[in-house]
């Protein structure tokens, strides 16, 4: 609001024994009403603008503000709390001066997205209901009307290839043992290899992956042999075999030679 001199003539209205006071400069082009409120128990006045030149609309706005402030006063909440948008602006400015990092862009985007919702509300107004309304508001901004890790983008992720390649590079596994570049499809190969190494039968794995046993044997035959090493070498790893087991002959059938 523009500062006014004492000599300046004002058009004014007073309501509720001066608790609500509307005033504006006479002859101003816009003619918008300003609001001055006096809340019992609060030191000083609260000044706001109505944003309208219509007296009835200005009073309705002033009365609504008056009831809000009275409710806050009775609830023991401060009336001089800073607006949330002021805090958001200070937060953004602080980090922009330090330089916006890649990881901070998400937080910055969410802060900017919340500004229209918090509008002129103060920090003292934050409660459970406020948080619930805020989350509903953010969800409505998303494409599907629900919160997700992608909500702040306000558009769907159409490809994970870039992020996938960045993850592989960071982990140092961007290429396989043959020097071939790994792709998202490599995860299917990894899954099949792990399952076979853990002893899953080829038939069940083939059904799970939507392929055939023959295809698994063609591409993962070496994996099956590794997984079945105990089965394939159980005679070698067990107790020493007797001479009859080594020759494959039944000694009982040779008793006639000793007769």
Buried (B, 14 or more C-beta within 10 A) or exposed (E): EEEEEEEEEEBEBEEEEEBBBBBBBEEEEEBBBBBBBBBEEBEEEBEBEBEBBEBEEBBEBBBEBBEEBBEBBEEEBEBEBEBBBEBBEEEBEEBEEEEEEEEEEEBBBEBEBBEEBBEEBBBBBBEEEBEEEBEEBBBEBBEEEEBEEEBBEEEEEEEEEEEBBEEBEEEEEBEEEEEEEBEEEBEEBEEBBEBBEEEBEBEEBBEEBEBEBEEBEEEBEEBBEEBEEEEEEEEEEEEEEEEEEEEEEEEEEEEEEEE
